[in-house]
Amino acid sequence: MLQRYWVPQILAFSLALLMVGCAAMTKEEKNFSKNGLTIAFKSINYLDDVQNVKFIYPIILSEENIRNHLLSLYYQDILKPRTPRPVFSRRSANELASLFKTVMKKVKPGKYLHFEYQGPGGITEGQVFATQKKLYWNILRINGVAYSNSPLRLEKPTWKLVRAPGQDYQVLQTGRFKQVLKNKIVARINMPYPKQRDLAESRRRSSRRY
């Protein structure tokens, strides 16, 4: 009799806990969207290779500084290298910097920012977090194409990020083995305007004249 009485109570309690957990997950997954950009807060437990990273919260950056970061991200095809191309157009960077600024100020301890941008060429997806002096950009997809650069060539290589002044690749150290992660950029938190941007656009305009 006693067991029959407690079974429904236990089931009801378990269901309540499940509902609370789902509500917490829904709250954690709250999205901020504007101009094709969607940003969500994710737990840092989902990140790889950040054991020695001392995150800062919140991330307070000017809109101009964030725009400089976006304009400084370039990538290049691996199998058929050609002139590096910007991850974000100038127009996109201008539109997205404001939302990044707003959401970075809201990030809480234990979280990082996960973003997806629906651009003309497809979805560009990545992760953003910061330390006192560095801003981390982990790019997962560019224009719908996922990053792939296996040294064993188990999958076809796709693209890699190209470093600009003030940027380095993230390096994974396993014993004596070092792996350079070429889809992960570690940049100075205060990035200057990338002058190569004007130079590249000037060259394109000149080539169209002839």
N, C-alpha and C positions, 0 to 999 in steps of 0.2 A: 504493500500500500504506500509506504513512504517513498519507495523508488518511483512509483507511478506519479506521485505528487511532484517530485523534484525534476523529473525529466522535462516536462513542459517549461518549468521555470528556467532550467539551464538553456534550453533551446531559445527561449525568449531573450535571455541575457546575451547569448552568443550572437543572435540576430541584431541586438542593439549595438554591440561592439562593432559588428561588421558595418552597420550603417554609419556609425561615428567615424570608422576608418575610411569609408568611401567619401564621406563629407570632407574629411581632412585632405584626402587626395585631390578632391575637386577644388578645394581651396588652394592647394599647392599648385595645381595646374592652371590657375587663372591666367588668361592670355590678355595681352595688350596688342591691339592691331591698328595699323594706319598705313596708308599708301602702299599696300601690298606686303608690309612687314608685320609678322606676328612674333611676339616675344613672350616666353613663359619662364617662370622660376622653376628650376629643377634642383634636386638634392645633389650635393657634391659627391655623394656616394656613388653616383653614376659615372663619375669622371675617372679616367685612368691616369696613372703616372703623376699624381699631385701630392704624394706623401710629404714632400718637403716644401710645399707651397704654403705661404702664410697669407691667406686671403684677407682683403680689407672689405669692410662693409660700413656704410653704403659706398658706391663708387661715384665720387663727385668730380665730374669733368665738364668743361665748357662745351657748348655745341660746336664751336670752331675746332676745338681739339679733337672731338669725336669725328668730325668731318675729315680732318687730316688723316686720322687713322683709316677711315674707310677708303679714302683716295689713295692711300699708300699700299693697299693690298693688290698685288699683281699675281698672275699665274701663267703657266706655260705648259703646253703639251709635252709629254715625256718622249714618246716614240718619234714624233715629228716636230722637234723644237723650232719655234719661230719667234718673232718678236713678242715679248711678254705682253699680255693683255690685262686691263684692269678688271678686278672682280666686280666692282661697282662703277657705273658710269658717274660722271659729274652730277648729272641731274638726280640720279638715285641717291647719291651721297648727301646732296642738299636736302632731299625730302626725308631721309631716314635719320639724320643726325639728331633731330629734335626728339623723336620717340626714344631713341637709345638713351639720350640724356635723361629724359623723364623716368624711364624704367630703371636705369642704373642707380638712381637715387633711392629706389624702393627696395632694392635687393636686401634680403635679410641674412643674418649669419647662417651658414650651412647650405646656402643656395648659390647657384650660378645662373647665368642667362642662356637660354636656348632660343635661337632665332631661326625663322624661315622667311625668306624674301621671294615673293613671286615676281620675277622680272620678265622682260620680253623673251628671254631665251630659255626660261624654265626656273625651277626652284633652286635658290642658293641657301644652304643650311649650315649652321655652325653653333659654336659655344663661345661665351665670353665670360672672363673673370679677371680679377686684378689683385696685385700685391701693391705694396707701398710705392714701388718705383716702376712696375711693369704692368702692361695690359696684355692679356693672353687672347689670341684669336685662333680657335680650333675650327678649321673649315672642313666640313664633311662632304658637301656637294656644291658644285658650281654649275649653274644652268642645267640642273637635272642630272649631272654626271657625278657619280660618287668617286671619292679619292681612292686610288689603287696604285701601289708602288712596291709590291712584294719583291724582295731581293731574289727570291727563288722563281719569280715569274709564274707563280701558281695561277694568278689572274692577270689579265692584260693591263699593263700600266696605263693610267689615264693622264693625270696632270699633277703638277707640283706648284706650290707657291714660290714666288721669286722675292728674295729679300730686298728691301729698300734701305737706305740709310736710317739707322735707329732701330732696325729689326734684326732678330736672330731666329734660327729654328730652335724648337724645343728639342732637347737631347735626352734620350732614355738611357740610363746607365744600369747595366745588369752585370755585376762583377767587373770583368775587364772589357766587356763588350759594350760598345756605344752604338746606339741607333739614332740617326738624325731623322726626326719626324718632319717631313717637308710639307705637311698640310697644317702644321701648327707653328704660328708665329708668336714670338715673345717680343713685344715692342716697348720702347720707352713710353712711360705713361703720358708724358708731355711731348707729343709728336709735332715736329715742324711741318709746314706745308710742303708736300713733295714736289720739288721743282721739276723733276723728271716728267711730271704730268704735263706741264706746259710745253716742254721740249718735244714730247711724243706727239702732242696734238699739233704743234707747229710743223713737224715733219709730215704728218698726214695731210695737212692743208697744202703744203708745198708739193707733195706727190700728186695731188689731184689737179694741179695746174698744168701738169705736163702729160 
